[in-house]
Amino acid sequence: MKKGDANIWWIIIGAVIALVVLVVIMLIFTGRAGKLSGGIAECEGKGGACVSTSLCPKNTLYSSAFDCTGGKRCCVGTPKACPNGQGDCGSGEICQEGYCFAS
């Protein structure tokens, strides 16, 4: 009878250790999953542009599905950049916030 009692205690100890390991693994993966979901929802990660104007840059469309910081709007597409100022934009376009907008 004593031999059977000892086996039950080892089973209980093993189950507790397995449960602790499972919880630690879940905490590790949920921490990384949170970072991944944040990266998936970012506007710039999708090739978009975050702008504070009510209009989107040329060659982009407004998308409420992706996030921007600072109350900006996400415009997804291939925005035409103007890092050197107005000279990078074509005629009838204005450079604002680093992107070319239709005037």
DSSP file (Angstrom, degrees, kcal/mol; ACC not computed):
  #  RESIDUE AA STRUCTURE BP1 BP2  ACC     N-H-->O    O-->H-N    N-H-->O    O-->H-N    TCO  KAPPA ALPHA  PHI   PSI    X-CA   Y-CA   Z-CA
    1    1 A M     >        0   0    0      0, 0.0     4,-1.6     0, 0.0     5,-0.1   0.000 360.0 360.0 360.0 -38.3    0.0    0.0    0.0
    2    2 A K  H  >  +     0   0    0      1,-0.2     4,-1.7     2,-0.2     5,-0.1   0.854 360.0  56.4 -67.9 -33.6    2.8    2.4    0.8
    3    3 A K  H  > S+     0   0    0      1,-0.2     4,-1.4     2,-0.2    -1,-0.2   0.893 106.9  49.1 -66.2 -38.6    4.5    1.8   -2.6
    4    4 A G  H  > S+     0   0    0      1,-0.2     4,-1.4     2,-0.2    -1,-0.2   0.857 107.9  54.4 -67.9 -36.2    1.3    2.9   -4.4
    5    5 A D  H  X S+     0   0    0     -4,-1.6     4,-1.6     1,-0.2    -1,-0.2   0.880 105.6  53.1 -64.5 -38.5    1.0    6.0   -2.3
    6    6 A A  H  X S+     0   0    0     -4,-1.7     4,-1.7     1,-0.2    -1,-0.2   0.881 105.6  54.0 -65.8 -38.4    4.5    7.1   -3.2
    7    7 A N  H  X S+     0   0    0     -4,-1.4     4,-1.8     1,-0.2    -1,-0.2   0.872 104.8  54.2 -64.7 -36.6    3.8    6.8   -6.9
    8    8 A I  H  X S+     0   0    0     -4,-1.4     4,-2.3     1,-0.2    -1,-0.2   0.897 105.8  52.8 -64.8 -40.4    0.7    9.0   -6.6
    9    9 A W  H  X S+     0   0    0     -4,-1.6     4,-2.6     1,-0.2    -1,-0.2   0.894 107.9  50.6 -63.8 -38.6    2.9   11.8   -5.0
   10   10 A W  H  X S+     0   0    0     -4,-1.7     4,-2.4     2,-0.2    -1,-0.2   0.872 109.7  51.0 -66.1 -35.7    5.4   11.6   -7.9
   11   11 A I  H  X S+     0   0    0     -4,-1.8     4,-2.2     2,-0.2    -2,-0.2   0.915 111.6  47.0 -66.0 -42.5    2.5   11.9  -10.4
   12   12 A I  H  X S+     0   0    0     -4,-2.3     4,-2.2     2,-0.2    -2,-0.2   0.918 113.0  48.6 -65.8 -43.6    1.2   15.0   -8.6
   13   13 A I  H  X S+     0   0    0     -4,-2.6     4,-2.3     1,-0.2    -2,-0.2   0.916 111.9  49.5 -62.6 -43.3    4.6   16.6   -8.4
   14   14 A G  H  X S+     0   0    0     -4,-2.4     4,-2.3     1,-0.2    -1,-0.2   0.891 110.1  50.8 -62.5 -40.0    5.2   16.0  -12.1
   15   15 A A  H  X S+     0   0    0     -4,-2.2     4,-2.1     2,-0.2    -1,-0.2   0.892 110.1  49.5 -66.2 -39.2    1.8   17.5  -13.0
   16   16 A V  H  X S+     0   0    0     -4,-2.2     4,-2.2     2,-0.2    -2,-0.2   0.919 111.7  48.1 -65.4 -43.5    2.5   20.6  -11.0
   17   17 A I  H  X S+     0   0    0     -4,-2.3     4,-2.3     1,-0.2    -2,-0.2   0.915 111.6  50.2 -63.1 -42.7    5.9   21.1  -12.6
   18   18 A A  H  X S+     0   0    0     -4,-2.3     4,-2.2     1,-0.2    -1,-0.2   0.882 109.9  51.1 -63.0 -38.4    4.4   20.6  -16.0
   19   19 A L  H  X S+     0   0    0     -4,-2.1     4,-2.2     2,-0.2    -2,-0.2   0.900 109.5  49.6 -66.1 -41.8    1.7   23.1  -15.3
   20   20 A V  H  X S+     0   0    0     -4,-2.2     4,-2.2     2,-0.2    -2,-0.2   0.921 111.6  48.8 -63.2 -44.2    4.3   25.7  -14.1
   21   21 A V  H  X S+     0   0    0     -4,-2.3     4,-2.3     1,-0.2    -2,-0.2   0.904 110.2  51.9 -62.2 -41.4    6.4   25.1  -17.3
   22   22 A L  H  X S+     0   0    0     -4,-2.2     4,-2.3     1,-0.2    -1,-0.2   0.903 109.3  49.3 -62.2 -42.6    3.3   25.5  -19.4
   23   23 A V  H  X S+     0   0    0     -4,-2.2     4,-2.2     2,-0.2    -1,-0.2   0.913 110.9  50.0 -64.3 -42.7    2.4   28.8  -17.8
   24   24 A V  H  X S+     0   0    0     -4,-2.2     4,-2.0     1,-0.2    -2,-0.2   0.917 111.1  48.8 -62.6 -43.7    5.9   30.2  -18.3
   25   25 A I  H  X S+     0   0    0     -4,-2.3     4,-2.3     1,-0.2    -1,-0.2   0.903 110.3  51.4 -63.1 -41.0    5.9   29.2  -22.0
   26   26 A M  H  X S+     0   0    0     -4,-2.3     4,-2.6     1,-0.2     5,-0.2   0.901 109.0  50.9 -63.5 -40.3    2.5   30.9  -22.5
   27   27 A L  H  X S+     0   0    0     -4,-2.2     4,-1.6     2,-0.2    -1,-0.2   0.886 109.9  50.5 -64.1 -38.9    3.7   34.1  -20.9
   28   28 A I  H  X S+     0   0    0     -4,-2.0     4,-1.5     2,-0.2    -2,-0.2   0.943 114.7  42.1 -64.1 -47.9    6.7   34.1  -23.2
   29   29 A F  H  X S+     0   0    0     -4,-2.3     4,-2.2     1,-0.2    -2,-0.2   0.862 112.2  52.4 -72.3 -35.5    4.7   33.6  -26.3
   30   30 A T  H  X S+     0   0    0     -4,-2.6     4,-1.6     2,-0.2    -1,-0.2   0.847 107.0  54.7 -70.2 -30.8    1.9   36.1  -25.4
   31   31 A G  H  X S+     0   0    0     -4,-1.6     4,-1.1    -5,-0.2    -1,-0.2   0.907 113.0  41.5 -64.9 -41.8    4.5   38.8  -24.7
   32   32 A R  H  X S+     0   0    0     -4,-1.5     4,-2.1     1,-0.2    -2,-0.2   0.825 109.9  57.7 -75.2 -31.8    5.9   38.3  -28.2
   33   33 A A  H  X S+     0   0    0     -4,-2.2     4,-2.6     1,-0.2    -1,-0.2   0.856 102.3  56.3 -66.6 -33.7    2.5   38.0  -29.8
   34   34 A G  H  X S+     0   0    0     -4,-1.6     4,-1.6     2,-0.2    -1,-0.2   0.906 108.2  46.8 -63.7 -41.6    1.6   41.4  -28.3
   35   35 A K  H  X S+     0   0    0     -4,-1.1     4,-1.9     2,-0.2    -2,-0.2   0.888 112.1  51.4 -65.6 -39.4    4.6   43.0  -30.1
   36   36 A L  H  X S+     0   0    0     -4,-2.1     4,-2.0     1,-0.2    -2,-0.2   0.918 108.4  49.5 -65.2 -44.2    3.7   41.2  -33.3
   37   37 A S  H  X S+     0   0    0     -4,-2.6     4,-1.3     1,-0.2    -1,-0.2   0.852 109.3  53.3 -66.6 -32.2    0.1   42.4  -33.3
   38   38 A G  H  < S+     0   0    0     -4,-1.6     4,-0.4    -5,-0.2    -1,-0.2   0.903 109.7  48.1 -66.2 -40.3    1.3   46.0  -32.7
   39   39 A G  H >< S+     0   0    0     -4,-1.9     3,-0.7     1,-0.2    -2,-0.2   0.830 107.8  55.3 -68.5 -32.1    3.7   45.8  -35.7
   40   40 A I  H 3< S+     0   0    0     -4,-2.0    -1,-0.2     1,-0.2    -2,-0.2   0.843 107.0  50.2 -69.2 -32.6    0.9   44.4  -37.9
   41   41 A A  T 3< S+     0   0    0     -4,-1.3    26,-3.4    -5,-0.2    -1,-0.2   0.494  84.8 113.0 -86.5  -3.1   -1.4   47.3  -37.2
   42   42 A E  B <   -a   67   0A   0     -3,-0.7     4,-0.4    -4,-0.4    26,-0.2  -0.485  60.8-144.9 -76.1 139.4    1.2   50.0  -37.9
   43   43 A C  S > >S+     0   0    0     24,-2.0     5,-1.8     1,-0.2     3,-1.7   0.931  98.3  50.6 -66.8 -48.7    0.6   52.2  -41.0
   44   44 A E  G > 5S+     0   0    0     23,-0.3     3,-1.5     1,-0.3    -1,-0.2   0.785 100.7  65.2 -65.4 -25.6    4.2   52.6  -42.0
   45   45 A G  G 3 5S+     0   0    0      1,-0.3    -1,-0.3    -6,-0.1    -2,-0.2   0.693 101.4  50.8 -67.4 -17.9    4.7   48.9  -41.8
   46   46 A K  G < 5S-     0   0    0     -3,-1.7    -1,-0.3    -4,-0.4    31,-0.2   0.234 126.7 -98.4-101.8  11.4    2.3   48.6  -44.7
   47   47 A G  T < 5S+     0   0    0     -3,-1.5    30,-0.3     1,-0.2    -3,-0.2   0.658  83.9 131.1  81.3  15.8    4.1   51.2  -46.9
   48   48 A G      < -     0   0    0     -5,-1.8     2,-0.4    28,-0.2    28,-0.2  -0.230  52.8-123.6 -92.3-176.0    1.7   53.9  -45.9
   49   49 A A  E     -B   75   0B   0     26,-2.4    26,-2.5    -3,-0.1     2,-0.7  -0.996   8.5-140.6-132.6 135.8    2.2   57.4  -44.6
   50   50 A C  E     +B   74   0B   0     -2,-0.4     2,-0.3    24,-0.2    24,-0.2  -0.873  32.6 173.0 -95.4 117.4    1.0   59.0  -41.4
   51   51 A V  E     -B   73   0B   0     22,-2.2    22,-3.2    -2,-0.7    46,-0.0  -0.913  35.6-147.2-127.2 152.3   -0.1   62.6  -42.1
   52   52 A S  S    S+     0   0    0     -2,-0.3     2,-0.1    20,-0.2    -1,-0.1   0.515  72.5  94.5 -95.1  -6.1   -1.8   65.3  -40.0
   53   53 A T  S    S-     0   0    0      2,-0.2    20,-0.2    20,-0.1    -2,-0.1  -0.383  82.3-121.5 -81.6 164.1   -3.7   66.8  -42.9
   54   54 A S  S    S+     0   0    0     -2,-0.1     2,-0.3     2,-0.1    -1,-0.1   0.691  95.3  66.1 -78.6 -17.3   -7.3   65.9  -43.9
   55   55 A L  S    S-     0   0    0      6,-0.0    -2,-0.2    18,-0.0    18,-0.1  -0.733  82.6-125.2-102.5 154.1   -6.1   64.9  -47.4
   56   56 A C        -     0   0    0     -2,-0.3    46,-0.4     4,-0.1     3,-0.1  -0.653  32.7 -97.5 -93.7 153.4   -3.9   62.0  -48.3
   57   57 A P    >   -     0   0    0      0, 0.0     3,-1.3     0, 0.0    44,-0.2  -0.123  58.5 -71.4 -60.5 165.9   -0.6   62.4  -50.3
   58   58 A K  T 3  S+     0   0    0     42,-2.9    22,-0.8     1,-0.2    42,-0.1  -0.304 119.9  20.5 -59.9 142.8   -0.7   61.6  -54.0
   59   59 A N  T 3  S+     0   0    0      1,-0.2    19,-1.7    20,-0.2     2,-0.3   0.655 107.6  98.5  70.1  21.1   -1.1   57.9  -54.9
   60   60 A T  E <   -C   77   0B   0     -3,-1.3     2,-0.3    17,-0.2    -1,-0.2  -0.909  55.8-150.5-132.6 162.6   -2.5   57.0  -51.5
   61   61 A L  E     -C   76   0B   0     15,-2.4    15,-2.5    -2,-0.3     2,-0.1  -0.970  31.1-101.4-130.6 147.6   -5.9   56.4  -50.0
   62   62 A Y  E     -C   75   0B   0     -2,-0.3     2,-0.4    13,-0.3    13,-0.2  -0.427  37.8-172.9 -67.0 138.8   -7.1   56.9  -46.4
   63   63 A S        -     0   0    0     11,-2.6     3,-0.5    -2,-0.1    11,-0.4  -0.976  21.4-171.9-137.5 122.3   -7.4   53.7  -44.3
   64   64 A S  S    S+     0   0    0     -2,-0.4    -1,-0.1     1,-0.2    11,-0.1   0.474  78.0  80.5 -86.9  -2.3   -8.9   53.5  -40.9
   65   65 A A  S    S+     0   0    0      9,-0.1     2,-0.3     2,-0.1    -1,-0.2   0.726  87.4  59.7 -77.1 -21.7   -7.6   49.9  -40.5
   66   66 A F  S    S-     0   0    0     -3,-0.5     2,-0.3     8,-0.1     8,-0.3  -0.774  81.7-119.0-113.8 156.4   -4.1   50.9  -39.6
   67   67 A D  B     -a   42   0A   0    -26,-3.4   -24,-2.0    -2,-0.3     2,-0.3  -0.670  22.3-178.0-100.3 144.6   -2.7   53.0  -36.7
   68   68 A C        -     0   0    0      4,-0.3     3,-0.4    -2,-0.3     2,-0.2  -0.960  24.5-124.5-129.6 151.5   -0.8   56.2  -36.6
   69   69 A T  S >  S+     0   0    0     -2,-0.3     3,-0.8     1,-0.2     4,-0.0  -0.561  84.4  32.9 -92.2 159.9    0.5   58.0  -33.5
   70   70 A G  T 3  S-     0   0    0      1,-0.2    -1,-0.2    -2,-0.2     0, 0.0   0.742 126.7 -67.0  72.9  24.9   -0.2   61.6  -32.5
   71   71 A G  T 3  S+     0   0    0     -3,-0.4    -1,-0.2     1,-0.2    -2,-0.1   0.692  93.4 146.2  71.9  17.7   -3.7   61.8  -34.0
   72   72 A K    <   -     0   0    0     -3,-0.8     2,-0.3     1,-0.1    -4,-0.3  -0.394  47.1-116.5 -84.3 165.8   -2.5   61.5  -37.5
   73   73 A R  E     -B   51   0B   0    -22,-3.2   -22,-2.2   -20,-0.2     2,-0.6  -0.768  20.0-126.6-102.0 147.0   -4.3   59.7  -40.4
   74   74 A C  E     -B   50   0B   0    -11,-0.4   -11,-2.6    -2,-0.3     2,-0.5  -0.832  22.0-173.5 -96.2 124.8   -3.0   56.6  -42.2
   75   75 A C  E     -BC  49  62B   0    -26,-2.5   -26,-2.4    -2,-0.6     2,-0.3  -0.966  11.9-157.3-118.3 114.0   -2.8   56.9  -46.0
   76   76 A V  E     + C   0  61B   0    -15,-2.5   -15,-2.4    -2,-0.5     2,-0.3  -0.715  47.9  61.8 -97.8 140.2   -1.9   53.6  -47.6
   77   77 A G  E    S- C   0  60B   0     -2,-0.3   -17,-0.2   -30,-0.3   -18,-0.1  -0.991  98.8 -45.7 150.6-147.7   -0.4   53.3  -51.1
   78   78 A T        -     0   0    0    -19,-1.7   -30,-0.1    -2,-0.3    -2,-0.1  -0.770  59.8-160.1-119.3  84.3    2.9   54.5  -52.6
   79   79 A P        -     0   0    0      0, 0.0     2,-0.7     0, 0.0   -20,-0.2  -0.363  19.3-121.9 -67.6 142.1    3.2   58.1  -51.5
   80   80 A K        -     0   0    0    -22,-0.8    20,-2.9    20,-0.3   -22,-0.2  -0.754  31.7-145.7 -84.7 117.3    5.5   60.3  -53.5
   81   81 A A  B     -D   99   0C   0     -2,-0.7    18,-0.3    18,-0.2     3,-0.1  -0.495  16.8-166.2 -85.2 152.2    8.1   61.7  -51.2
   82   82 A C    >   +     0   0    0     16,-2.1     3,-1.3    -2,-0.2    16,-0.2  -0.578  21.2 159.3-134.0  71.7    9.7   65.1  -51.4
   83   83 A P  T 3  S+     0   0    0      0, 0.0    -1,-0.1     0, 0.0     3,-0.1   0.767  78.0  48.7 -67.0 -24.7   12.8   65.0  -49.1
   84   84 A N  T 3  S-     0   0    0      1,-0.3     3,-0.4    -3,-0.1     2,-0.2   0.290 115.2-112.7 -98.5   9.8   14.4   68.0  -50.8
   85   85 A G    X   -     0   0    0     -3,-1.3     3,-1.9     1,-0.2     4,-0.4  -0.590  68.4 -14.8  98.7-159.1   11.3   70.2  -50.8
   86   86 A Q  G >  S+     0   0    0      1,-0.3     3,-1.3    -2,-0.2    -1,-0.2   0.731 119.9  72.9 -58.0 -28.1    9.1   71.5  -53.5
   87   87 A G  G 3  S+     0   0    0     -3,-0.4    -1,-0.3     1,-0.3    -2,-0.1   0.731  90.6  58.9 -63.0 -22.5   11.5   70.6  -56.3
   88   88 A D  G <  S+     0   0    0     -3,-1.9    -1,-0.3    -6,-0.1     2,-0.2   0.709  94.4  78.8 -79.7 -20.3   10.8   66.9  -55.9
   89   89 A C  S <  S-     0   0    0     -3,-1.3     3,-0.1    -4,-0.4     6,-0.1  -0.569  80.0-121.5 -90.5 153.1    7.0   67.4  -56.7
   90   90 A G    >   -     0   0    0     -2,-0.2     3,-1.4     1,-0.2     2,-0.1  -0.119  47.8 -63.4 -80.2-177.5    5.6   67.8  -60.1
   91   91 A S  T 3  S+     0   0    0      1,-0.3    -1,-0.2     3,-0.0     3,-0.1  -0.444 124.4  25.9 -69.7 142.2    3.5   70.8  -61.4
   92   92 A G  T 3  S+     0   0    0      1,-0.3    11,-2.5    -2,-0.1     2,-0.3   0.584 104.9 103.3  80.7  10.5    0.2   71.2  -59.6
   93   93 A E  E <   -E  102   0C   0     -3,-1.4     2,-0.4     9,-0.2    -1,-0.3  -0.919  55.3-153.2-123.3 150.5    1.6   69.5  -56.5
   94   94 A I  E     -E  101   0C   0      7,-2.8     7,-3.2    -2,-0.3     2,-0.6  -0.950  17.6-126.2-122.3 145.9    2.8   70.9  -53.2
   95   95 A C  E     +E  100   0C   0     -2,-0.4     2,-0.3     5,-0.2     5,-0.2  -0.798  40.2 158.8 -92.2 123.5    5.3   69.4  -50.8
   96   96 A Q  E >   -E   99   0C   0      3,-2.7     3,-1.8    -2,-0.6   -14,-0.1  -0.982  64.3  -4.0-148.2 132.0    3.9   69.1  -47.2
   97   97 A E  T 3  S-     0   0    0     -2,-0.3     3,-0.1     1,-0.3    -2,-0.0   0.751 128.5 -58.1  57.4  26.6    5.1   66.8  -44.4
   98   98 A G  T 3  S+     0   0    0      1,-0.3   -16,-2.1   -16,-0.2     2,-0.3   0.543 120.1  93.3  84.7   7.6    7.7   65.2  -46.7
   99   99 A Y  E <  S-DE  81  96C   0     -3,-1.8    -3,-2.7   -18,-0.3     2,-0.5  -0.931  77.3-110.4-132.0 155.7    5.1   64.0  -49.3
  100  100 A C  E     - E   0  95C   0    -20,-2.9   -42,-2.9    -2,-0.3     2,-0.3  -0.743  34.5-170.2 -87.7 126.3    3.7   65.5  -52.5
  101  101 A F  E     - E   0  94C   0     -7,-3.2    -7,-2.8    -2,-0.5     2,-0.3  -0.879  28.9-109.5-113.4 146.7    0.0   66.5  -52.3
  102  102 A A  E       E   0  93C   0    -46,-0.4    -9,-0.2    -2,-0.3   -10,-0.1  -0.571 360.0 360.0 -70.4 136.2   -2.3   67.5  -55.2
  103  103 A S              0   0    0    -11,-2.5   -10,-0.1    -2,-0.3    -1,-0.1   0.475 360.0 360.0 -89.3 360.0   -3.0   71.2  -54.9
